Amino acid sequence: MELVLNRLISTDYKGKDRGRMIVCTLLNPVIDAFYRVDGFELGATRLDVESRTVPAGKGLNVARVVKTLGEEVAVAGLIPKNDMRRFEAFLADYGIKSLLYEAPGVTRVNVTLHDAQTDCVTHINSASSALPVSLQEDFLRFLAGHAEAGADWCFSGSLPSGFDDDVYARLIRDFKEIGVSCLLDTRGMALKTGARAAPRVITPNLTELQEFFHQEEIKGVHHIALCGKRFIDMGVEYVFITLGQDGVIAIHEEQCLLCSPPDIKTVDTVGCGDAFAAGVLVAQKRSFAFAEMCRMAVACGSSKSLHEGPGIVTLDEVWQLMEGVEIRGI
């Protein structure tokens, strides 16, 4: 364990693939707006409400955590013209490389309302405007122009309205041919088609797993693991089924592990899956053994849960929380 932790916290880690770039796609960006009130009343008008807004989206959230863990990372995104400068500035502030393609329109807004009096959190996610198919093809060519052998790409998040369901599948198949390692974190038809393209890594949650296999309920560790192994049969190398506070079922080759998070008091679970994916990407780049990869990824998700807002972990917390992750074979 000491060796693993030293590799995690060292900014001078010299793994054999240190030069490989991690790239996170951001096809459906969003502005996250957070409001905190003390006693929400339906139909009332509240003045001077504490608030903040921040550029977000799954790929950007993943990239922020990757950067915090000490790896170079880029965001390859489709950004509405009116918000391009805002996203560029935000990424620059974090030292994240921008590979951004301009789209028409404005960015959708997701609202989180936190009632401090009841400690109740409400999320309102807006829909995106439909984009033309011609823009889809131009953007895919743009992404292909930045793909390099040996890189790690994270394809995460929902697809913009107007894009084909098989966009991730097409990217995964094309990128694999040139030696790119692909992680897929999405849902619905994008997951159904993308998983069958056999990315190296997939990270569905339990709901997404049930939707994929058209089952109303998948219960019990062994049942979940059996479904997860079906992805291995499809050619996926690493399968991580996230179960929230119950941990993760992780499958690789003949190994099947139940990874339980440390006992902590969570503050905000939004973005924990993104932090988990970032941990997988970094551990993969550093050539961690499978159990080490699981430990780091779970610790990243746990660290995120201690902070309000997505994309936030601290290196010290990840280091400490790794010690509390329990791993056992299934």
C-alpha positions as a Markdown table, in Angstrom:
| # | Residue | x | y | z |
|---|---|---|---|---|
| 1 | Met | 0.0 | 0.0 | 0.0 |
| 2 | Glu | 2.8 | 2.4 | 0.8 |
| 3 | Leu | 4.2 | 2.1 | -2.7 |
| 4 | Val | 0.8 | 2.8 | -4.2 |
| 5 | Leu | 0.4 | 5.9 | -2.1 |
| 6 | Asn | 3.8 | 7.2 | -2.9 |
| 7 | Arg | 3.1 | 6.8 | -6.6 |
| 8 | Leu | -0.2 | 8.7 | -6.2 |
| 9 | Ile | 1.1 | 11.7 | -4.4 |
| 10 | Ser | 4.4 | 12.1 | -6.2 |
| 11 | Thr | 4.4 | 14.9 | -8.8 |
| 12 | Asp | 7.6 | 13.4 | -10.2 |
| 13 | Tyr | 6.2 | 10.0 | -11.0 |
| 14 | Lys | 8.1 | 8.6 | -14.0 |
| 15 | Gly | 5.8 | 5.9 | -15.3 |
| 16 | Lys | 6.6 | 4.4 | -18.7 |
| 17 | Asp | 3.7 | 6.3 | -20.3 |
| 18 | Arg | 4.2 | 9.6 | -18.6 |
| 19 | Gly | 4.0 | 11.4 | -22.0 |
| 20 | Arg | 0.6 | 10.1 | -23.0 |
| 21 | Met | -2.1 | 12.7 | -23.0 |
| 22 | Ile | -5.5 | 12.1 | -21.3 |
| 23 | Val | -8.3 | 13.7 | -23.4 |
| 24 | Cys | -11.9 | 14.2 | -22.1 |
| 25 | Thr | -14.7 | 14.8 | -24.5 |
| 26 | Leu | -17.3 | 17.4 | -23.8 |
| 27 | Leu | -20.1 | 17.1 | -26.4 |
| 28 | Asn | -23.0 | 18.5 | -24.3 |
| 29 | Pro | -21.6 | 21.2 | -22.1 |
| 30 | Val | -23.6 | 23.0 | -19.4 |
| 31 | Ile | -23.4 | 26.0 | -17.1 |
| 32 | Asp | -24.1 | 24.7 | -13.5 |
| 33 | Ala | -26.0 | 27.3 | -11.4 |
| 34 | Phe | -26.1 | 26.7 | -7.6 |
| 35 | Tyr | -28.5 | 28.5 | -5.3 |
| 36 | Arg | -28.6 | 28.2 | -1.5 |
| 37 | Val | -31.7 | 29.3 | 0.4 |
| 38 | Asp | -32.7 | 29.1 | 4.0 |
| 39 | Gly | -36.2 | 27.7 | 3.8 |
| 40 | Phe | -37.6 | 27.3 | 0.3 |
| 41 | Glu | -41.2 | 28.4 | -0.3 |
| 42 | Leu | -42.9 | 27.5 | -3.6 |
| 43 | Gly | -44.2 | 30.6 | -5.4 |
| 44 | Ala | -42.3 | 33.0 | -3.2 |
| 45 | Thr | -39.8 | 35.6 | -4.4 |
| 46 | Arg | -36.3 | 35.5 | -2.7 |
| 47 | Leu | -33.8 | 38.3 | -3.0 |
| 48 | Asp | -30.0 | 38.3 | -2.6 |
| 49 | Val | -29.8 | 34.5 | -2.8 |
| 50 | Glu | -26.3 | 33.1 | -2.4 |
| 51 | Ser | -25.4 | 31.6 | -5.8 |
| 52 | Arg | -22.5 | 30.7 | -8.1 |
| 53 | Thr | -22.3 | 29.6 | -11.7 |
| 54 | Val | -19.6 | 27.5 | -13.3 |
| 55 | Pro | -18.9 | 25.8 | -16.7 |
| 56 | Ala | -19.4 | 22.1 | -16.4 |
| 57 | Gly | -20.3 | 18.8 | -18.1 |
| 58 | Lys | -19.0 | 15.3 | -17.4 |
| 59 | Gly | -15.9 | 15.6 | -19.5 |
| 60 | Leu | -14.9 | 18.8 | -17.9 |
| 61 | Asn | -15.5 | 17.4 | -14.4 |
| 62 | Val | -13.4 | 14.4 | -15.2 |
| 63 | Ala | -10.6 | 16.6 | -16.5 |
| 64 | Arg | -10.5 | 18.8 | -13.4 |
| 65 | Val | -9.9 | 15.7 | -11.2 |
| 66 | Val | -7.3 | 14.3 | -13.6 |
| 67 | Lys | -5.5 | 17.6 | -13.4 |
| 68 | Thr | -5.7 | 17.7 | -9.6 |
| 69 | Leu | -4.1 | 14.2 | -9.5 |
| 70 | Gly | -1.1 | 15.6 | -11.4 |
| 71 | Glu | -1.6 | 14.5 | -15.0 |
| 72 | Glu | -1.7 | 16.6 | -18.1 |
| 73 | Val | -5.2 | 16.7 | -19.6 |
| 74 | Ala | -7.1 | 18.2 | -22.4 |
| 75 | Val | -10.9 | 18.8 | -23.0 |
| 76 | Ala | -12.1 | 18.3 | -26.5 |
| 77 | Gly | -15.4 | 20.0 | -26.6 |
| 78 | Leu | -18.3 | 21.3 | -28.7 |
| 79 | Ile | -19.0 | 24.7 | -27.2 |
| 80 | Pro | -21.7 | 27.2 | -28.1 |
| 81 | Lys | -20.3 | 30.4 | -29.7 |
| 82 | Asn | -21.7 | 32.7 | -27.0 |
| 83 | Asp | -19.9 | 30.9 | -24.2 |
| 84 | Met | -16.7 | 29.9 | -25.9 |
| 85 | Arg | -14.5 | 32.5 | -24.2 |
| 86 | Arg | -16.0 | 31.6 | -20.8 |
| 87 | Phe | -15.1 | 27.9 | -21.2 |
| 88 | Glu | -11.6 | 28.8 | -22.6 |
| 89 | Ala | -10.9 | 31.0 | -19.6 |
| 90 | Phe | -12.2 | 28.4 | -17.2 |
| 91 | Leu | -10.0 | 25.7 | -18.6 |
| 92 | Ala | -7.0 | 28.0 | -18.7 |
| 93 | Asp | -7.4 | 28.8 | -15.0 |
| 94 | Tyr | -7.1 | 25.1 | -14.2 |
| 95 | Gly | -4.2 | 24.5 | -16.6 |
| 96 | Ile | -6.3 | 22.2 | -18.8 |
| 97 | Lys | -5.6 | 22.3 | -22.5 |
| 98 | Ser | -8.5 | 23.4 | -24.7 |
| 99 | Leu | -9.4 | 21.6 | -27.9 |
| 100 | Leu | -12.7 | 23.4 | -28.5 |
| 101 | Tyr | -15.0 | 23.5 | -31.6 |
| 102 | Glu | -17.5 | 26.2 | -32.0 |
| 103 | Ala | -21.3 | 25.4 | -32.2 |
| 104 | Pro | -24.2 | 27.8 | -32.7 |
| 105 | Gly | -26.4 | 28.9 | -29.8 |
| 106 | Val | -25.9 | 29.2 | -26.1 |
| 107 | Thr | -25.1 | 26.7 | -23.4 |
| 108 | Arg | -27.9 | 24.9 | -21.5 |
| 109 | Val | -28.1 | 25.6 | -17.8 |
| 110 | Asn | -28.6 | 23.1 | -14.9 |
| 111 | Val | -29.9 | 24.4 | -11.6 |
| 112 | Thr | -29.1 | 23.0 | -8.2 |
| 113 | Leu | -31.2 | 24.4 | -5.3 |
| 114 | His | -30.0 | 23.7 | -1.8 |
| 115 | Asp | -32.4 | 24.4 | 1.0 |
| 116 | Ala | -30.1 | 24.9 | 4.0 |
| 117 | Gln | -33.0 | 24.7 | 6.4 |
| 118 | Thr | -34.1 | 21.2 | 5.4 |
| 119 | Asp | -30.8 | 20.1 | 3.8 |
| 120 | Cys | -32.9 | 19.2 | 0.7 |
| 121 | Val | -31.2 | 19.4 | -2.7 |
| 122 | Thr | -33.2 | 19.8 | -5.9 |
| 123 | His | -31.7 | 19.4 | -9.4 |
| 124 | Ile | -33.3 | 20.9 | -12.6 |
| 125 | Asn | -31.5 | 19.8 | -15.8 |
| 126 | Ser | -32.3 | 21.6 | -19.0 |
| 127 | Ala | -32.4 | 20.2 | -22.5 |
| 128 | Ser | -30.0 | 21.2 | -25.3 |
| 129 | Ser | -31.0 | 22.7 | -28.6 |
| 130 | Ala | -30.9 | 20.4 | -31.6 |
| 131 | Leu | -27.8 | 20.6 | -33.7 |
| 132 | Pro | -27.5 | 19.9 | -37.5 |
| 133 | Val | -26.0 | 16.5 | -38.7 |
| 134 | Ser | -23.5 | 18.5 | -40.7 |
| 135 | Leu | -22.1 | 19.9 | -37.5 |
| 136 | Gln | -21.8 | 16.4 | -36.1 |
| 137 | Glu | -19.7 | 15.2 | -39.0 |
| 138 | Asp | -17.5 | 18.3 | -38.9 |
| 139 | Phe | -16.9 | 17.9 | -35.2 |
| 140 | Leu | -16.1 | 14.2 | -35.5 |
| 141 | Arg | -13.4 | 15.0 | -38.1 |
| 142 | Phe | -12.1 | 17.7 | -35.7 |
| 143 | Leu | -11.8 | 15.1 | -32.9 |
| 144 | Ala | -10.1 | 12.6 | -35.2 |
| 145 | Gly | -7.5 | 15.2 | -36.1 |
| 146 | His | -6.4 | 15.3 | -32.5 |
| 147 | Ala | -6.3 | 11.5 | -31.9 |
| 148 | Glu | -2.8 | 10.1 | -31.4 |
| 149 | Ala | -1.6 | 6.6 | -30.8 |
| 150 | Gly | -1.0 | 5.8 | -27.1 |
| 151 | Ala | -3.4 | 8.5 | -25.8 |
| 152 | Asp | -6.2 | 7.9 | -23.3 |
| 153 | Trp | -9.6 | 9.3 | -24.3 |
| 154 | Cys | -12.6 | 9.6 | -22.1 |
| 155 | Phe | -15.9 | 9.6 | -23.9 |
| 156 | Ser | -18.4 | 10.7 | -21.3 |
| 157 | Gly | -21.8 | 12.4 | -20.9 |
| 158 | Ser | -24.9 | 12.6 | -23.0 |
| 159 | Leu | -25.0 | 13.4 | -26.7 |
| 160 | Pro | -26.3 | 16.7 | -28.0 |
| 161 | Ser | -29.8 | 16.7 | -29.5 |
| 162 | Gly | -29.6 | 16.0 | -33.2 |
| 163 | Phe | -26.5 | 13.8 | -32.9 |
| 164 | Asp | -26.7 | 10.1 | -33.9 |
| 165 | Asp | -26.9 | 7.5 | -31.1 |
| 166 | Asp | -23.8 | 5.7 | -32.4 |
| 167 | Val | -21.4 | 8.7 | -32.3 |
| 168 | Tyr | -19.4 | 7.3 | -29.4 |
| 169 | Ala | -19.4 | 3.8 | -31.1 |
| 170 | Arg | -17.9 | 5.3 | -34.2 |
| 171 | Leu | -15.3 | 7.2 | -32.3 |
| 172 | Ile | -14.3 | 4.2 | -30.3 |
| 173 | Arg | -13.9 | 2.0 | -33.3 |
| 174 | Asp | -11.9 | 4.5 | -35.3 |
| 175 | Phe | -9.7 | 5.5 | -32.3 |
| 176 | Lys | -8.9 | 1.9 | -31.3 |
| 177 | Glu | -7.6 | 1.3 | -34.8 |
| 178 | Ile | -4.8 | 3.9 | -34.3 |
| 179 | Gly | -4.0 | 2.7 | -30.7 |
| 180 | Val | -6.1 | 5.0 | -28.5 |
| 181 | Ser | -7.3 | 3.6 | -25.2 |
| 182 | Cys | -11.0 | 4.5 | -24.7 |
| 183 | Leu | -13.1 | 4.9 | -21.6 |
| 184 | Leu | -16.9 | 5.1 | -22.1 |
| 185 | Asp | -19.2 | 6.7 | -19.4 |
| 186 | Thr | -22.6 | 7.4 | -20.8 |
| 187 | Arg | -26.2 | 6.0 | -20.8 |
| 188 | Gly | -29.1 | 5.0 | -22.9 |
| 189 | Met | -28.6 | 4.2 | -26.6 |
| 190 | Ala | -25.2 | 5.9 | -26.6 |
| 191 | Leu | -24.1 | 3.2 | -24.0 |
| 192 | Lys | -25.8 | 0.4 | -25.9 |
| 193 | Thr | -24.0 | 1.2 | -29.2 |
| 194 | Gly | -20.8 | 2.3 | -27.6 |
| 195 | Ala | -20.3 | -0.7 | -25.4 |
| 196 | Arg | -20.6 | -3.0 | -28.4 |
| 197 | Ala | -17.7 | -1.2 | -30.0 |
| 198 | Ala | -15.6 | -2.6 | -27.1 |
| 199 | Pro | -13.9 | 0.3 | -25.4 |
| 200 | Arg | -11.2 | -0.6 | -23.0 |
| 201 | Val | -13.1 | 0.7 | -20.0 |
| 202 | Ile | -16.8 | 1.2 | -19.2 |
| 203 | Thr | -18.3 | 2.6 | -16.0 |
| 204 | Pro | -22.1 | 2.1 | -15.9 |
| 205 | Asn | -24.1 | 2.6 | -12.7 |
| 206 | Leu | -26.7 | 0.1 | -11.6 |
| 207 | Thr | -29.6 | 1.9 | -13.3 |
| 208 | Glu | -27.7 | 2.1 | -16.6 |
| 209 | Leu | -26.8 | -1.6 | -16.3 |
| 210 | Gln | -30.5 | -2.5 | -15.9 |
| 211 | Glu | -31.4 | -0.4 | -18.9 |
| 212 | Phe | -28.7 | -2.0 | -21.0 |
| 213 | Phe | -29.9 | -5.5 | -20.3 |
| 214 | His | -33.6 | -4.6 | -20.3 |
| 215 | Gln | -34.1 | -5.8 | -16.7 |
| 216 | Glu | -36.3 | -4.0 | -14.2 |
| 217 | Glu | -34.1 | -5.0 | -11.3 |
| 218 | Ile | -30.7 | -6.5 | -11.0 |
| 219 | Lys | -30.3 | -7.5 | -7.3 |
| 220 | Gly | -27.4 | -8.9 | -5.4 |
| 221 | Val | -23.6 | -8.7 | -5.9 |
| 222 | His | -23.4 | -12.0 | -7.8 |
| 223 | His | -26.3 | -11.1 | -10.2 |
| 224 | Ile | -24.7 | -7.7 | -10.9 |
| 225 | Ala | -21.3 | -9.3 | -11.4 |
| 226 | Leu | -22.7 | -11.9 | -13.9 |
| 227 | Cys | -24.3 | -9.0 | -15.9 |
| 228 | Gly | -21.0 | -7.1 | -15.8 |
| 229 | Lys | -19.1 | -10.1 | -17.1 |
| 230 | Arg | -21.2 | -10.0 | -20.2 |
| 231 | Phe | -19.4 | -6.8 | -21.2 |
| 232 | Ile | -16.1 | -8.7 | -20.9 |
| 233 | Asp | -17.5 | -11.2 | -23.4 |
| 234 | Met | -18.2 | -8.3 | -25.7 |
| 235 | Gly | -14.5 | -7.4 | -25.6 |
| 236 | Val | -14.4 | -4.7 | -22.9 |
| 237 | Glu | -11.3 | -5.1 | -20.8 |
| 238 | Tyr | -12.3 | -3.3 | -17.6 |
| 239 | Val | -15.9 | -3.0 | -16.3 |
| 240 | Phe | -16.7 | -0.9 | -13.3 |
| 241 | Ile | -20.3 | -1.0 | -12.1 |
| 242 | Thr | -20.8 | 1.9 | -9.6 |
| 243 | Leu | -23.3 | 1.3 | -6.8 |
| 244 | Gly | -23.2 | 4.7 | -5.0 |
| 245 | Gln | -22.5 | 4.3 | -1.2 |
| 246 | Asp | -22.4 | 0.5 | -1.7 |
| 247 | Gly | -19.2 | 0.8 | -3.6 |
| 248 | Val | -18.1 | -0.7 | -7.0 |
| 249 | Ile | -18.1 | -4.1 | -8.6 |
| 250 | Ala | -15.0 | -4.2 | -10.8 |
| 251 | Ile | -14.2 | -6.9 | -13.4 |
| 252 | His | -11.1 | -7.5 | -15.4 |
| 253 | Glu | -10.2 | -10.8 | -17.1 |
| 254 | Glu | -10.9 | -13.4 | -14.4 |
| 255 | Gln | -10.9 | -11.0 | -11.5 |
| 256 | Cys | -14.1 | -9.8 | -10.0 |
| 257 | Leu | -13.8 | -7.4 | -7.0 |
| 258 | Leu | -16.3 | -5.7 | -4.6 |
| 259 | Cys | -14.7 | -2.4 | -3.7 |
| 260 | Ser | -16.3 | -0.7 | -0.6 |
| 261 | Pro | -15.7 | 3.0 | 0.1 |
| 262 | Pro | -14.4 | 4.3 | 3.4 |
| 263 | Asp | -17.0 | 5.3 | 6.0 |
| 264 | Ile | -17.4 | 9.1 | 5.5 |
| 265 | Lys | -20.2 | 11.7 | 5.8 |
| 266 | Thr | -21.0 | 12.8 | 2.3 |
| 267 | Val | -21.7 | 16.5 | 1.4 |
| 268 | Asp | -22.6 | 16.2 | -2.3 |
| 269 | Thr | -22.7 | 13.2 | -4.5 |
| 270 | Val | -23.0 | 15.1 | -7.8 |
| 271 | Gly | -19.9 | 14.3 | -9.9 |
| 272 | Cys | -18.7 | 11.4 | -7.9 |
| 273 | Gly | -18.9 | 9.1 | -11.0 |
| 274 | Asp | -16.8 | 11.6 | -12.9 |
| 275 | Ala | -14.2 | 11.6 | -10.2 |
| 276 | Phe | -14.2 | 7.8 | -10.2 |
| 277 | Ala | -13.6 | 7.8 | -14.0 |
| 278 | Ala | -10.7 | 10.2 | -13.5 |
| 279 | Gly | -9.2 | 7.9 | -10.9 |
| 280 | Val | -9.4 | 5.0 | -13.4 |
| 281 | Leu | -7.8 | 7.1 | -16.2 |
| 282 | Val | -4.9 | 8.2 | -14.0 |
| 283 | Ala | -4.3 | 4.8 | -12.4 |
| 284 | Gln | -4.4 | 3.2 | -15.9 |
| 285 | Lys | -1.9 | 5.7 | -17.2 |
| 286 | Arg | 0.4 | 5.0 | -14.3 |
| 287 | Ser | 0.2 | 1.2 | -15.0 |
| 288 | Phe | -1.4 | 0.4 | -11.6 |
| 289 | Ala | -2.3 | -3.2 | -10.9 |
| 290 | Phe | -6.1 | -3.8 | -11.0 |
| 291 | Ala | -6.7 | -3.7 | -7.3 |
| 292 | Glu | -4.7 | -0.5 | -7.0 |
| 293 | Met | -6.7 | 1.0 | -9.9 |
| 294 | Cys | -9.9 | 0.2 | -8.0 |
| 295 | Arg | -8.6 | 1.7 | -4.8 |
| 296 | Met | -7.6 | 4.9 | -6.4 |
| 297 | Ala | -10.8 | 5.4 | -8.3 |
| 298 | Val | -13.0 | 4.7 | -5.3 |
| 299 | Ala | -11.0 | 7.1 | -3.2 |
| 300 | Cys | -11.4 | 9.8 | -5.9 |
| 301 | Gly | -15.2 | 9.4 | -5.8 |
| 302 | Ser | -15.2 | 9.5 | -2.0 |
| 303 | Ser | -13.1 | 12.7 | -2.0 |
| 304 | Lys | -15.5 | 14.4 | -4.4 |
| 305 | Ser | -18.4 | 13.5 | -2.1 |
| 306 | Leu | -16.8 | 15.6 | 0.7 |
| 307 | His | -17.1 | 18.8 | -1.5 |
| 308 | Glu | -20.0 | 20.7 | -2.9 |
| 309 | Gly | -20.0 | 20.9 | -6.7 |
| 310 | Pro | -18.5 | 18.6 | -9.3 |
| 311 | Gly | -14.8 | 18.2 | -10.3 |
| 312 | Ile | -13.5 | 18.8 | -6.8 |
| 313 | Val | -11.1 | 16.5 | -5.0 |
| 314 | Thr | -7.9 | 17.1 | -3.0 |
| 315 | Leu | -4.7 | 15.1 | -3.3 |
| 316 | Asp | -4.3 | 14.6 | 0.4 |
| 317 | Glu | -7.9 | 13.3 | 0.8 |
| 318 | Val | -7.4 | 10.8 | -2.0 |
| 319 | Trp | -4.2 | 9.6 | -0.4 |
| 320 | Gln | -5.9 | 9.2 | 3.0 |
| 321 | Leu | -9.1 | 7.7 | 1.7 |
| 322 | Met | -7.3 | 5.0 | -0.3 |
| 323 | Glu | -6.3 | 3.4 | 3.0 |
| 324 | Gly | -10.0 | 3.0 | 3.9 |
| 325 | Val | -11.1 | 1.3 | 0.6 |
| 326 | Glu | -11.9 | -2.4 | 1.3 |
| 327 | Ile | -11.5 | -4.8 | -1.6 |
| 328 | Arg | -12.5 | -8.5 | -1.6 |
| 329 | Gly | -13.0 | -11.0 | -4.4 |
| 330 | Ile | -16.5 | -12.1 | -5.5 |
